[in-house]
C-alpha cells in the first residue's frame, strides 16, 4: 500500500506527542470533564483502544475472507458506548490504558505496512448499503484518531480554564 509509510509515520508522530501528555494527566483531568457525547478522557481513550483493536481484526479478516466481509460494526447504533460501558474504562488503570493504546497503534502500523496490495479493494460491510474498501478504511483511521485526540485536547483545555 503506497500510503502506508505516510499513514504510519503520522500515527508514530501522534504516539510520540501524546504518550507523555496522557501519562502526565492527573486523575481529575482524565475522569471529570465530559465532552458532548458525555465521555471523559478515559472513555475516549478506551474508544480509541477499541477502534484500534477492531480495525486490526477487520484488516486481518479482509485478507482471507470473502469480500464483502460480514464483520460486526462495533460503532453503529450506539454500540461503541456499550463497549465503553461493558469494559468500564472509567475504572481501568490509566497506567495500563495508555501503554495498551500505544502498543495497539504500533501493531496496527505494522499491520498496515504489511497489507497485501491485492486486498485493498476488498470490502467490509459497515452497514446496510454501506461497503467500505480496505484502502478507504485504513486511510480514514488517522482522521478518526485525530478527531478523538482533538476531543481530549478540548477536555484538557476546559479543565485548564476552570482552574
N, C-alpha and C positions, 0 to 999 in steps of 0.2 A: 504494500500500500504506500504510494508515493507521499501521502500526507503524514505518515506515521512519525517521521522524525520531528516535524514541527509540532504536531499534536502532543507527543510525549515530552518534548522539551518544555512546552508550556506547562504541562502538569508538573514536571520536576521543578520548574521555577516556582509554581504555586506552593508546592510542598515546602521548598526551601524558605519561602517567605512566611508561610502560615504555621508551620510546626512550632517555631519558637513563640509566635504570637499566642497560639492556642494553649501551649503548655504554661504560659505565664499568666493566664487569666485567672482571677480569683473566683472562688466558688459562687459568690453573689452575682458576678457578671455572667457566668455560664448558665445559671439556673433561674435568675429572677426576671430580667426583662423578656417580653414576648413580642413577636412580630405580628403582622396582620393575620397570619394563619394560627395564631396562639401557640407558636413554638418558641422555646428558648434555644440558646446556643447549643446545649447538649442534644436537644432533639433535632436541630438542624444538622449537626454533625452526624448523629445517628442516621438520619435520612441519607446523607452522603455515603455513609458506610453501606447502607442497604443498596443504594444506587450502584456503587462500585461492584458489589457482590453480584447483583442481578445482571449487570452488563457483562461481567466476566462469564457468567453462565450462558447468557444469550450468545456471546461470541463463540464459545466452545460448541454449543448445540448447533449453531449455524454452519459449523464446519463439517458436521457429519449427518445431520438430519435433513429430511426432505424440505425444500423450500416451496411454499411459505411455511415457516416454523410456527407451530402452535406452542406457545410458552406463556405462562401467566404474566399479565401486566400488573405487577405489584402496585403500580402508582395510580391505576384507574379507579374510579368510583370511590375515592377516599381510602383505598386500601393502604396507601403509604402511611396514613395516620394510624391505621390499625397496626401496621408493622412497628411503628414507633411506640405505640401503647403496649403491644404484646411484649416487646423486648425491654420495655420500661427503661428507656435510655436516661430518664431523669434520675434513676437510682444507680446507673452504671458508674463505675470508677472512671473518672476523667483521665487518670494516668494509664488506663487501658484503652480508652476510646481513641485518643489522639494517635498512638502508635498503630492501632488497628486501621484507622483511616489512612495513615501514611502508607503502610505496607500493602493494603489492598490497592491503593493507587499505583504503587510501584509495580505490583504484579499485573495490574491492568495495563500499564505501559508496556511491560514485557510482552504481554499477550498481543497488544495492538501491533507491536513491531514484528510479530510472527503470524499475522493474518495472511492467509493464502489469497493471492490476488484473484483467483478464480472463484472465490466465495464472496467477493464484495457486493455482488448483486443479489445474493441470497436474501430473502425477506423474512422478517418477523411480523406476525400478525399482532399489531398493537391494540387493535380493537376492530369493531365491525367496519369493513370498508377502509381500513387504515393499515396498509402494509408498509413497513419501513425497511429499506435495504440496509444491509450491514454497514456499508460505507457511510450512509447518512446517520445511522445510529452512532457510529464512532465519532464522526465529525461533530455531532451535536452534543456529545458528552461534555466537552470542555465548556461550552456555553452554559450548560446546566450546572456544572461545578462552580463557575464564576458567579452565576446568579445567586447561589446559596452562600458563597463566601461573601458576596456583597451584602446579603441579609445579615450575616454575622457582623460585618463591619458596622452596619447601621445600628445593631443592638449594642455593640461596644461603644459607639459614639453616643447613643442615647443614655447610656449609663454614665459616661464621662460628663455629659451636660447636667445630669441630676446632681452630681457631687459638688 
